[in-house]
Amino acid sequence: MAFNVAEFVLADIYDLYEAALGASAAWWVGHLTLLGLATLGIWAATNWADIAHGLEINGMRIWTEIFFIGVTGGQILLYMDQFGFPISGAFLTALSVSLYLRWQWYQLEPQKA
């Protein structure tokens, strides 16, 4: 049998396809998934200016998101080490607090004139 690219690239997702659909259908669905992901990547690359404008992606927005990711990681460590949370509870609590702070950051951000 030929080398199955979808099984190699998708790994666990392909196993789910195979368990749910069988080997033949999983081959087709797996390769259609790869084709869809490649098409999406090419589309995003060719329309990046429109995507960046629509999502308001700029240097400050990127640094702000990096800051919130760091704050979330710091909170996870704090909740686990100081408060004895399990990893799942620490992650969910940190994610909730960080998303709330992020929402507040963008709600209170001054509007451009």
Backbone as XML, in Angstrom:
<?xml version="1.0"?>
<chain id="A" units="angstrom">
  <residue number="1" name="MET">
    <atom name="N" x="0.836" y="-1.181" z="0.000"/>
    <atom name="CA" x="0.000" y="0.000" z="0.000"/>
    <atom name="C" x="0.886" y="1.251" z="0.000"/>
  </residue>
  <residue number="2" name="ALA">
    <atom name="N" x="0.395" y="2.308" z="-0.600"/>
    <atom name="CA" x="1.142" y="3.559" z="-0.737"/>
    <atom name="C" x="1.296" y="4.240" z="0.618"/>
  </residue>
  <residue number="3" name="PHE">
    <atom name="N" x="2.309" y="5.102" z="0.696"/>
    <atom name="CA" x="2.561" y="5.860" z="1.918"/>
    <atom name="C" x="1.383" y="6.793" z="2.187"/>
  </residue>
  <residue number="4" name="ASN">
    <atom name="N" x="0.863" y="6.757" z="3.400"/>
    <atom name="CA" x="-0.301" y="7.550" z="3.778"/>
    <atom name="C" x="0.169" y="8.847" z="4.423"/>
  </residue>
  <residue number="5" name="VAL">
    <atom name="N" x="0.169" y="9.920" z="3.650"/>
    <atom name="CA" x="0.657" y="11.213" z="4.127"/>
    <atom name="C" x="-0.227" y="11.732" z="5.256"/>
  </residue>
  <residue number="6" name="ALA">
    <atom name="N" x="-1.528" y="11.576" z="5.135"/>
    <atom name="CA" x="-2.451" y="12.089" z="6.154"/>
    <atom name="C" x="-2.214" y="11.416" z="7.500"/>
  </residue>
  <residue number="7" name="GLU">
    <atom name="N" x="-1.949" y="10.125" z="7.496"/>
    <atom name="CA" x="-1.689" y="9.424" z="8.758"/>
    <atom name="C" x="-0.411" y="9.944" z="9.408"/>
  </residue>
  <residue number="8" name="PHE">
    <atom name="N" x="0.585" y="10.233" z="8.601"/>
    <atom name="CA" x="1.855" y="10.737" z="9.118"/>
    <atom name="C" x="1.708" y="12.149" z="9.683"/>
  </residue>
  <residue number="9" name="VAL">
    <atom name="N" x="1.003" y="13.030" z="8.975"/>
    <atom name="CA" x="0.904" y="14.428" z="9.369"/>
    <atom name="C" x="-0.139" y="14.637" z="10.474"/>
  </residue>
  <residue number="10" name="LEU">
    <atom name="N" x="-1.311" y="14.027" z="10.338"/>
    <atom name="CA" x="-2.409" y="14.274" z="11.278"/>
    <atom name="C" x="-2.319" y="13.440" z="12.556"/>
  </residue>
  <residue number="11" name="ALA">
    <atom name="N" x="-1.605" y="12.356" z="12.533"/>
    <atom name="CA" x="-1.342" y="11.492" z="13.693"/>
    <atom name="C" x="-2.621" y="11.114" z="14.440"/>
  </residue>
  <residue number="12" name="ASP">
    <atom name="N" x="-2.864" y="11.674" z="15.606"/>
    <atom name="CA" x="-3.999" y="11.263" z="16.448"/>
    <atom name="C" x="-5.343" y="11.602" z="15.813"/>
  </residue>
  <residue number="13" name="ILE">
    <atom name="N" x="-5.413" y="12.689" z="15.080"/>
    <atom name="CA" x="-6.673" y="13.034" z="14.417"/>
    <atom name="C" x="-7.001" y="11.980" z="13.371"/>
  </residue>
  <residue number="14" name="TYR">
    <atom name="N" x="-5.987" y="11.509" z="12.666"/>
    <atom name="CA" x="-6.211" y="10.453" z="11.680"/>
    <atom name="C" x="-6.692" y="9.175" z="12.355"/>
  </residue>
  <residue number="15" name="ASP">
    <atom name="N" x="-6.155" y="8.870" z="13.520"/>
    <atom name="CA" x="-6.615" y="7.694" z="14.263"/>
    <atom name="C" x="-8.087" y="7.821" z="14.626"/>
  </residue>
  <residue number="16" name="LEU">
    <atom name="N" x="-8.518" y="9.027" z="14.978"/>
    <atom name="CA" x="-9.937" y="9.247" z="15.259"/>
    <atom name="C" x="-10.780" y="9.032" z="14.004"/>
  </residue>
  <residue number="17" name="TYR">
    <atom name="N" x="-10.304" y="9.552" z="12.867"/>
    <atom name="CA" x="-11.011" y="9.333" z="11.604"/>
    <atom name="C" x="-11.136" y="7.840" z="11.306"/>
  </residue>
  <residue number="18" name="GLU">
    <atom name="N" x="-10.039" y="7.124" z="11.513"/>
    <atom name="CA" x="-10.035" y="5.694" z="11.194"/>
    <atom name="C" x="-10.954" y="4.913" z="12.125"/>
  </residue>
  <residue number="19" name="ALA">
    <atom name="N" x="-10.972" y="5.262" z="13.392"/>
    <atom name="CA" x="-11.849" y="4.572" z="14.342"/>
    <atom name="C" x="-13.316" y="4.858" z="14.043"/>
  </residue>
  <residue number="20" name="ALA">
    <atom name="N" x="-13.610" y="6.061" z="13.605"/>
    <atom name="CA" x="-14.999" y="6.432" z="13.363"/>
    <atom name="C" x="-15.497" y="6.004" z="11.983"/>
  </residue>
  <residue number="21" name="LEU">
    <atom name="N" x="-14.628" y="6.054" z="10.969"/>
    <atom name="CA" x="-15.086" y="5.884" z="9.592"/>
    <atom name="C" x="-14.560" y="4.640" z="8.896"/>
  </residue>
  <residue number="22" name="GLY">
    <atom name="N" x="-13.512" y="4.038" z="9.417"/>
    <atom name="CA" x="-12.878" y="2.921" z="8.733"/>
    <atom name="C" x="-11.683" y="3.405" z="7.932"/>
  </residue>
  <residue number="23" name="ALA">
    <atom name="N" x="-10.894" y="2.464" z="7.440"/>
    <atom name="CA" x="-9.621" y="2.801" z="6.807"/>
    <atom name="C" x="-9.784" y="3.570" z="5.500"/>
  </residue>
  <residue number="24" name="SER">
    <atom name="N" x="-10.707" y="3.140" z="4.632"/>
    <atom name="CA" x="-10.844" y="3.805" z="3.325"/>
    <atom name="C" x="-11.372" y="5.223" z="3.462"/>
  </residue>
  <residue number="25" name="ALA">
    <atom name="N" x="-12.419" y="5.388" z="4.236"/>
    <atom name="CA" x="-12.988" y="6.725" z="4.414"/>
    <atom name="C" x="-12.022" y="7.631" z="5.154"/>
  </residue>
  <residue number="26" name="ALA">
    <atom name="N" x="-11.283" y="7.077" z="6.113"/>
    <atom name="CA" x="-10.310" y="7.879" z="6.849"/>
    <atom name="C" x="-9.215" y="8.383" z="5.920"/>
  </residue>
  <residue number="27" name="TRP">
    <atom name="N" x="-8.807" y="7.562" z="4.938"/>
    <atom name="CA" x="-7.805" y="8.001" z="3.978"/>
    <atom name="C" x="-8.312" y="9.211" z="3.212"/>
  </residue>
  <residue number="28" name="TRP">
    <atom name="N" x="-9.532" y="9.137" z="2.708"/>
    <atom name="CA" x="-10.101" y="10.255" z="1.956"/>
    <atom name="C" x="-10.297" y="11.487" z="2.823"/>
  </residue>
  <residue number="29" name="VAL">
    <atom name="N" x="-10.901" y="11.322" z="3.986"/>
    <atom name="CA" x="-11.158" y="12.464" z="4.871"/>
    <atom name="C" x="-9.843" y="13.065" z="5.352"/>
  </residue>
  <residue number="30" name="GLY">
    <atom name="N" x="-8.868" y="12.244" z="5.656"/>
    <atom name="CA" x="-7.564" y="12.742" z="6.088"/>
    <atom name="C" x="-6.888" y="13.576" z="5.021"/>
  </residue>
  <residue number="31" name="HIS">
    <atom name="N" x="-6.910" y="13.085" z="3.785"/>
    <atom name="CA" x="-6.271" y="13.840" z="2.708"/>
    <atom name="C" x="-7.077" y="15.086" z="2.341"/>
  </residue>
  <residue number="32" name="LEU">
    <atom name="N" x="-8.398" y="15.028" z="2.459"/>
    <atom name="CA" x="-9.203" y="16.235" z="2.253"/>
    <atom name="C" x="-8.928" y="17.260" z="3.344"/>
  </residue>
  <residue number="33" name="THR">
    <atom name="N" x="-8.684" y="16.793" z="4.572"/>
    <atom name="CA" x="-8.320" y="17.707" z="5.655"/>
    <atom name="C" x="-7.000" y="18.394" z="5.348"/>
  </residue>
  <residue number="34" name="LEU">
    <atom name="N" x="-6.010" y="17.641" z="4.885"/>
    <atom name="CA" x="-4.723" y="18.239" z="4.518"/>
    <atom name="C" x="-4.874" y="19.237" z="3.376"/>
  </residue>
  <residue number="35" name="LEU">
    <atom name="N" x="-5.680" y="18.881" z="2.382"/>
    <atom name="CA" x="-5.910" y="19.787" z="1.266"/>
    <atom name="C" x="-6.589" y="21.075" z="1.742"/>
  </residue>
  <residue number="36" name="GLY">
    <atom name="N" x="-7.563" y="20.944" z="2.641"/>
    <atom name="CA" x="-8.245" y="22.113" z="3.196"/>
    <atom name="C" x="-7.312" y="22.992" z="4.005"/>
  </residue>
  <residue number="37" name="LEU">
    <atom name="N" x="-6.451" y="22.389" z="4.814"/>
    <atom name="CA" x="-5.489" y="23.167" z="5.601"/>
    <atom name="C" x="-4.485" y="23.887" z="4.704"/>
  </residue>
  <residue number="38" name="ALA">
    <atom name="N" x="-4.035" y="23.214" z="3.655"/>
    <atom name="CA" x="-3.102" y="23.848" z="2.718"/>
    <atom name="C" x="-3.782" y="25.008" z="1.995"/>
  </residue>
  <residue number="39" name="THR">
    <atom name="N" x="-5.022" y="24.812" z="1.578"/>
    <atom name="CA" x="-5.767" y="25.877" z="0.909"/>
    <atom name="C" x="-5.983" y="27.060" z="1.839"/>
  </residue>
  <residue number="40" name="LEU">
    <atom name="N" x="-6.326" y="26.794" z="3.094"/>
    <atom name="CA" x="-6.510" y="27.856" z="4.069"/>
    <atom name="C" x="-5.213" y="28.625" z="4.302"/>
  </residue>
  <residue number="41" name="GLY">
    <atom name="N" x="-4.101" y="27.917" z="4.388"/>
    <atom name="CA" x="-2.811" y="28.571" z="4.567"/>
    <atom name="C" x="-2.436" y="29.451" z="3.388"/>
  </residue>
  <residue number="42" name="ILE">
    <atom name="N" x="-2.668" y="28.969" z="2.177"/>
    <atom name="CA" x="-2.370" y="29.759" z="0.983"/>
    <atom name="C" x="-3.275" y="30.982" z="0.919"/>
  </residue>
  <residue number="43" name="TRP">
    <atom name="N" x="-4.546" y="30.812" z="1.211"/>
    <atom name="CA" x="-5.482" y="31.934" z="1.212"/>
    <atom name="C" x="-5.072" y="32.989" z="2.232"/>
  </residue>
  <residue number="44" name="ALA">
    <atom name="N" x="-4.714" y="32.544" z="3.449"/>
    <atom name="CA" x="-4.303" y="33.487" z="4.490"/>
    <atom name="C" x="-3.038" y="34.230" z="4.091"/>
  </residue>
  <residue number="45" name="ALA">
    <atom name="N" x="-2.107" y="33.548" z="3.451"/>
    <atom name="CA" x="-0.865" y="34.199" z="3.034"/>
    <atom name="C" x="-1.117" y="35.234" z="1.930"/>
  </residue>
  <residue number="46" name="THR">
    <atom name="N" x="-1.998" y="34.930" z="1.000"/>
    <atom name="CA" x="-2.255" y="35.871" z="-0.092"/>
    <atom name="C" x="-3.123" y="37.046" z="0.341"/>
  </residue>
  <residue number="47" name="ASN">
    <atom name="N" x="-3.918" y="36.874" z="1.383"/>
    <atom name="CA" x="-4.805" y="37.942" z="1.849"/>
    <atom name="C" x="-4.390" y="38.475" z="3.216"/>
  </residue>
  <residue number="48" name="TRP">
    <atom name="N" x="-3.104" y="38.387" z="3.548"/>
    <atom name="CA" x="-2.656" y="38.764" z="4.886"/>
    <atom name="C" x="-2.930" y="40.236" z="5.205"/>
  </residue>
  <residue number="49" name="ALA">
    <atom name="N" x="-2.807" y="41.107" z="4.238"/>
    <atom name="CA" x="-3.044" y="42.535" z="4.487"/>
    <atom name="C" x="-4.496" y="42.763" z="4.934"/>
  </residue>
  <residue number="50" name="ASP">
    <atom name="N" x="-5.428" y="42.107" z="4.269"/>
    <atom name="CA" x="-6.838" y="42.245" z="4.650"/>
    <atom name="C" x="-7.114" y="41.630" z="6.015"/>
  </residue>
  <residue number="51" name="ILE">
    <atom name="N" x="-6.494" y="40.494" z="6.295"/>
    <atom name="CA" x="-6.678" y="39.836" z="7.588"/>
    <atom name="C" x="-6.113" y="40.699" z="8.703"/>
  </residue>
  <residue number="52" name="ALA">
    <atom name="N" x="-4.907" y="41.230" z="8.512"/>
    <atom name="CA" x="-4.285" y="42.076" z="9.533"/>
    <atom name="C" x="-5.092" y="43.345" z="9.761"/>
  </residue>
  <residue number="53" name="HIS">
    <atom name="N" x="-5.639" y="43.922" z="8.702"/>
    <atom name="CA" x="-6.454" y="45.123" z="8.856"/>
    <atom name="C" x="-7.767" y="44.798" z="9.573"/>
  </residue>
  <residue number="54" name="GLY">
    <atom name="N" x="-8.408" y="43.722" z="9.194"/>
    <atom name="CA" x="-9.688" y="43.345" z="9.801"/>
    <atom name="C" x="-9.568" y="42.983" z="11.266"/>
  </residue>
  <residue number="55" name="LEU">
    <atom name="N" x="-8.481" y="42.317" z="11.645"/>
    <atom name="CA" x="-8.270" y="41.917" z="13.043"/>
    <atom name="C" x="-7.471" y="42.948" z="13.827"/>
  </residue>
  <residue number="56" name="GLU">
    <atom name="N" x="-7.129" y="44.060" z="13.162"/>
    <atom name="CA" x="-6.348" y="45.132" z="13.773"/>
    <atom name="C" x="-5.040" y="44.601" z="14.386"/>
  </residue>
  <residue number="57" name="ILE">
    <atom name="N" x="-4.348" y="43.780" z="13.617"/>
    <atom name="CA" x="-3.084" y="43.221" z="14.077"/>
    <atom name="C" x="-1.988" y="44.239" z="13.783"/>
  </residue>
  <residue number="58" name="ASN">
    <atom name="N" x="-1.336" y="44.698" z="14.840"/>
    <atom name="CA" x="-0.206" y="45.610" z="14.702"/>
    <atom name="C" x="0.810" y="45.257" z="15.772"/>
  </residue>
  <residue number="59" name="GLY">
    <atom name="N" x="1.910" y="45.998" z="15.824"/>
    <atom name="CA" x="2.974" y="45.676" z="16.776"/>
    <atom name="C" x="2.520" y="45.728" z="18.219"/>
  </residue>
  <residue number="60" name="MET">
    <atom name="N" x="1.753" y="46.743" z="18.583"/>
    <atom name="CA" x="1.292" y="46.871" z="19.968"/>
    <atom name="C" x="0.342" y="45.734" z="20.342"/>
  </residue>
  <residue number="61" name="ARG">
    <atom name="N" x="-0.520" y="45.335" z="19.433"/>
    <atom name="CA" x="-1.470" y="44.251" z="19.705"/>
    <atom name="C" x="-0.717" y="42.938" z="19.926"/>
  </residue>
  <residue number="62" name="ILE">
    <atom name="N" x="0.319" y="42.703" z="19.149"/>
    <atom name="CA" x="1.105" y="41.468" z="19.298"/>
    <atom name="C" x="1.814" y="41.456" z="20.647"/>
  </residue>
  <residue number="63" name="TRP">
    <atom name="N" x="2.451" y="42.589" z="21.038"/>
    <atom name="CA" x="3.122" y="42.646" z="22.335"/>
    <atom name="C" x="2.129" y="42.495" z="23.488"/>
  </residue>
  <residue number="64" name="THR">
    <atom name="N" x="0.924" y="43.034" z="23.340"/>
    <atom name="CA" x="-0.092" y="42.893" z="24.376"/>
    <atom name="C" x="-0.504" y="41.433" z="24.534"/>
  </residue>
  <residue number="65" name="GLU">
    <atom name="N" x="-0.675" y="40.724" z="23.425"/>
    <atom name="CA" x="-1.057" y="39.306" z="23.495"/>
    <atom name="C" x="0.071" y="38.476" z="24.117"/>
  </residue>
  <residue number="66" name="ILE">
    <atom name="N" x="1.324" y="38.789" z="23.770"/>
    <atom name="CA" x="2.460" y="38.091" z="24.386"/>
    <atom name="C" x="2.480" y="38.346" z="25.889"/>
  </residue>
  <residue number="67" name="PHE">
    <atom name="N" x="2.192" y="39.578" z="26.297"/>
    <atom name="CA" x="2.124" y="39.916" z="27.717"/>
    <atom name="C" x="1.052" y="39.090" z="28.424"/>
  </residue>
  <residue number="68" name="PHE">
    <atom name="N" x="-0.141" y="38.981" z="27.835"/>
    <atom name="CA" x="-1.213" y="38.221" z="28.476"/>
    <atom name="C" x="-0.905" y="36.726" z="28.528"/>
  </residue>
  <residue number="69" name="ILE">
    <atom name="N" x="-0.213" y="36.201" z="27.542"/>
    <atom name="CA" x="0.206" y="34.798" z="27.596"/>
    <atom name="C" x="1.185" y="34.592" z="28.746"/>
  </residue>
  <residue number="70" name="GLY">
    <atom name="N" x="2.123" y="35.534" z="28.915"/>
    <atom name="CA" x="3.064" y="35.460" z="30.031"/>
    <atom name="C" x="2.374" y="35.579" z="31.382"/>
  </residue>
  <residue number="71" name="VAL">
    <atom name="N" x="1.401" y="36.483" z="31.472"/>
    <atom name="CA" x="0.647" y="36.641" z="32.721"/>
    <atom name="C" x="-0.112" y="35.355" z="33.046"/>
  </residue>
  <residue number="72" name="THR">
    <atom name="N" x="-0.678" y="34.730" z="32.032"/>
    <atom name="CA" x="-1.401" y="33.475" z="32.245"/>
    <atom name="C" x="-0.450" y="32.390" z="32.752"/>
  </residue>
  <residue number="73" name="GLY">
    <atom name="N" x="0.723" y="32.275" z="32.146"/>
    <atom name="CA" x="1.711" y="31.295" z="32.610"/>
    <atom name="C" x="2.153" y="31.562" z="34.037"/>
  </residue>
  <residue number="74" name="GLY">
    <atom name="N" x="2.372" y="32.833" z="34.371"/>
    <atom name="CA" x="2.748" y="33.185" z="35.737"/>
    <atom name="C" x="1.657" y="32.851" z="36.738"/>
  </residue>
  <residue number="75" name="GLN">
    <atom name="N" x="0.411" y="33.074" z="36.345"/>
    <atom name="CA" x="-0.700" y="32.740" z="37.236"/>
    <atom name="C" x="-0.799" y="31.236" z="37.460"/>
  </residue>
  <residue number="76" name="ILE">
    <atom name="N" x="-0.570" y="30.461" z="36.422"/>
    <atom name="CA" x="-0.622" y="29.002" z="36.570"/>
    <atom name="C" x="0.396" y="28.560" z="37.607"/>
  </residue>
  <residue number="77" name="LEU">
    <atom name="N" x="1.615" y="29.080" z="37.503"/>
    <atom name="CA" x="2.648" y="28.728" z="38.483"/>
    <atom name="C" x="2.254" y="29.183" z="39.884"/>
  </residue>
  <residue number="78" name="LEU">
    <atom name="N" x="1.714" y="30.390" z="39.998"/>
    <atom name="CA" x="1.288" y="30.910" z="41.292"/>
    <atom name="C" x="0.204" y="30.032" z="41.910"/>
  </residue>
  <residue number="79" name="TYR">
    <atom name="N" x="-0.799" y="29.711" z="41.137"/>
    <atom name="CA" x="-1.910" y="28.910" z="41.671"/>
    <atom name="C" x="-1.457" y="27.510" z="42.065"/>
  </residue>
  <residue number="80" name="MET">
    <atom name="N" x="-0.551" y="26.926" z="41.301"/>
    <atom name="CA" x="-0.087" y="25.577" z="41.633"/>
    <atom name="C" x="0.848" y="25.590" z="42.835"/>
  </residue>
  <residue number="81" name="ASP">
    <atom name="N" x="1.816" y="26.513" z="42.870"/>
    <atom name="CA" x="2.819" y="26.515" z="43.928"/>
    <atom name="C" x="2.292" y="27.079" z="45.240"/>
  </residue>
  <residue number="82" name="GLN">
    <atom name="N" x="1.619" y="28.204" z="45.182"/>
    <atom name="CA" x="1.199" y="28.886" z="46.413"/>
    <atom name="C" x="-0.143" y="28.387" z="46.954"/>
  </residue>
  <residue number="83" name="PHE">
    <atom name="N" x="-1.058" y="28.045" z="46.058"/>
    <atom name="CA" x="-2.395" y="27.680" z="46.493"/>
    <atom name="C" x="-2.697" y="26.194" z="46.376"/>
  </residue>
  <residue number="84" name="GLY">
    <atom name="N" x="-1.809" y="25.418" z="45.781"/>
    <atom name="CA" x="-1.970" y="23.972" z="45.694"/>
    <atom name="C" x="-3.038" y="23.514" z="44.710"/>
  </residue>
  <residue number="85" name="PHE">
    <atom name="N" x="-3.329" y="24.322" z="43.680"/>
    <atom name="CA" x="-4.318" y="23.922" z="42.683"/>
    <atom name="C" x="-3.764" y="22.771" z="41.854"/>
  </residue>
  <residue number="86" name="PRO">
    <atom name="N" x="-4.625" y="21.875" z="41.383"/>
    <atom name="CA" x="-4.176" y="20.911" z="40.370"/>
    <atom name="C" x="-3.969" y="21.657" z="39.047"/>
  </residue>
  <residue number="87" name="ILE">
    <atom name="N" x="-3.266" y="21.048" z="38.115"/>
    <atom name="CA" x="-2.911" y="21.723" z="36.866"/>
    <atom name="C" x="-4.145" y="22.186" z="36.106"/>
  </residue>
  <residue number="88" name="SER">
    <atom name="N" x="-5.190" y="21.369" z="36.065"/>
    <atom name="CA" x="-6.383" y="21.764" z="35.315"/>
    <atom name="C" x="-7.079" y="22.952" z="35.969"/>
  </residue>
  <residue number="89" name="GLY">
    <atom name="N" x="-7.192" y="22.947" z="37.301"/>
    <atom name="CA" x="-7.809" y="24.064" z="38.004"/>
    <atom name="C" x="-6.993" y="25.334" z="37.891"/>
  </residue>
  <residue number="90" name="ALA">
    <atom name="N" x="-5.666" y="25.199" z="37.962"/>
    <atom name="CA" x="-4.794" y="26.359" z="37.827"/>
    <atom name="C" x="-4.908" y="26.943" z="36.421"/>
  </residue>
  <residue number="91" name="PHE">
    <atom name="N" x="-4.947" y="26.079" z="35.414"/>
    <atom name="CA" x="-5.062" y="26.549" z="34.033"/>
    <atom name="C" x="-6.388" y="27.254" z="33.795"/>
  </residue>
  <residue number="92" name="LEU">
    <atom name="N" x="-7.487" y="26.644" z="34.231"/>
    <atom name="CA" x="-8.795" y="27.251" z="34.003"/>
    <atom name="C" x="-8.948" y="28.565" z="34.751"/>
  </residue>
  <residue number="93" name="THR">
    <atom name="N" x="-8.470" y="28.626" z="35.988"/>
    <atom name="CA" x="-8.557" y="29.869" z="36.763"/>
    <atom name="C" x="-7.694" y="30.950" z="36.126"/>
  </residue>
  <residue number="94" name="ALA">
    <atom name="N" x="-6.467" y="30.622" z="35.754"/>
    <atom name="CA" x="-5.572" y="31.594" z="35.133"/>
    <atom name="C" x="-6.123" y="32.071" z="33.794"/>
  </residue>
  <residue number="95" name="LEU">
    <atom name="N" x="-6.659" y="31.155" z="33.010"/>
    <atom name="CA" x="-7.236" y="31.524" z="31.720"/>
    <atom name="C" x="-8.429" y="32.450" z="31.908"/>
  </residue>
  <residue number="96" name="SER">
    <atom name="N" x="-9.275" y="32.150" z="32.874"/>
    <atom name="CA" x="-10.447" y="32.990" z="33.129"/>
    <atom name="C" x="-10.036" y="34.397" z="33.553"/>
  </residue>
  <residue number="97" name="VAL">
    <atom name="N" x="-9.097" y="34.493" z="34.477"/>
    <atom name="CA" x="-8.648" y="35.801" z="34.946"/>
    <atom name="C" x="-7.979" y="36.566" z="33.810"/>
  </residue>
  <residue number="98" name="SER">
    <atom name="N" x="-7.136" y="35.906" z="33.031"/>
    <atom name="CA" x="-6.443" y="36.584" z="31.942"/>
    <atom name="C" x="-7.407" y="37.048" z="30.857"/>
  </residue>
  <residue number="99" name="LEU">
    <atom name="N" x="-8.401" y="36.230" z="30.530"/>
    <atom name="CA" x="-9.378" y="36.655" z="29.536"/>
    <atom name="C" x="-10.205" y="37.832" z="30.041"/>
  </residue>
  <residue number="100" name="TYR">
    <atom name="N" x="-10.534" y="37.839" z="31.323"/>
    <atom name="CA" x="-11.247" y="38.979" z="31.907"/>
    <atom name="C" x="-10.381" y="40.235" z="31.851"/>
  </residue>
  <residue number="101" name="LEU">
    <atom name="N" x="-9.103" y="40.124" z="32.214"/>
    <atom name="CA" x="-8.206" y="41.276" z="32.167"/>
    <atom name="C" x="-8.004" y="41.766" z="30.726"/>
  </residue>
  <residue number="102" name="ARG">
    <atom name="N" x="-7.914" y="40.831" z="29.800"/>
    <atom name="CA" x="-7.763" y="41.205" z="28.391"/>
    <atom name="C" x="-8.998" y="41.942" z="27.900"/>
  </residue>
  <residue number="103" name="TRP">
    <atom name="N" x="-10.158" y="41.449" z="28.272"/>
    <atom name="CA" x="-11.403" y="42.112" z="27.889"/>
    <atom name="C" x="-11.440" y="43.530" z="28.457"/>
  </residue>
  <residue number="104" name="GLN">
    <atom name="N" x="-11.073" y="43.680" z="29.724"/>
    <atom name="CA" x="-11.040" y="45.000" z="30.341"/>
    <atom name="C" x="-10.022" y="45.912" z="29.643"/>
  </residue>
  <residue number="105" name="TRP">
    <atom name="N" x="-8.864" y="45.370" z="29.284"/>
    <atom name="CA" x="-7.826" y="46.148" z="28.624"/>
    <atom name="C" x="-8.364" y="46.759" z="27.331"/>
  </residue>
  <residue number="106" name="TYR">
    <atom name="N" x="-9.052" y="45.960" z="26.538"/>
    <atom name="CA" x="-9.536" y="46.462" z="25.259"/>
    <atom name="C" x="-10.821" y="47.270" z="25.394"/>
  </residue>
  <residue number="107" name="GLN">
    <atom name="N" x="-11.580" y="47.098" z="26.473"/>
    <atom name="CA" x="-12.761" y="47.931" z="26.679"/>
    <atom name="C" x="-12.372" y="49.321" z="27.174"/>
  </residue>
  <residue number="108" name="LEU">
    <atom name="N" x="-11.323" y="49.419" z="27.975"/>
    <atom name="CA" x="-10.903" y="50.682" z="28.528"/>
    <atom name="C" x="-9.857" y="51.399" z="27.681"/>
  </residue>
  <residue number="109" name="GLU">
    <atom name="N" x="-9.419" y="50.756" z="26.608"/>
    <atom name="CA" x="-8.429" y="51.354" z="25.722"/>
    <atom name="C" x="-9.029" y="52.590" z="25.058"/>
  </residue>
  <residue number="110" name="PRO">
    <atom name="N" x="-8.296" y="53.679" z="25.019"/>
    <atom name="CA" x="-8.852" y="54.886" z="24.378"/>
    <atom name="C" x="-9.142" y="54.627" z="22.895"/>
  </residue>
  <residue number="111" name="GLN">
    <atom name="N" x="-10.233" y="55.188" z="22.443"/>
    <atom name="CA" x="-10.616" y="55.027" z="21.049"/>
    <atom name="C" x="-9.830" y="55.990" z="20.168"/>
  </residue>
  <residue number="112" name="LYS">
    <atom name="N" x="-9.544" y="55.561" z="18.970"/>
    <atom name="CA" x="-8.847" y="56.426" z="18.033"/>
    <atom name="C" x="-9.829" y="57.445" z="17.461"/>
  </residue>
  <residue number="113" name="ALA">
    <atom name="N" x="-9.390" y="58.662" z="17.324"/>
    <atom name="CA" x="-10.272" y="59.727" z="16.817"/>
    <atom name="C" x="-10.367" y="59.655" z="15.316"/>
  </residue>
</chain>
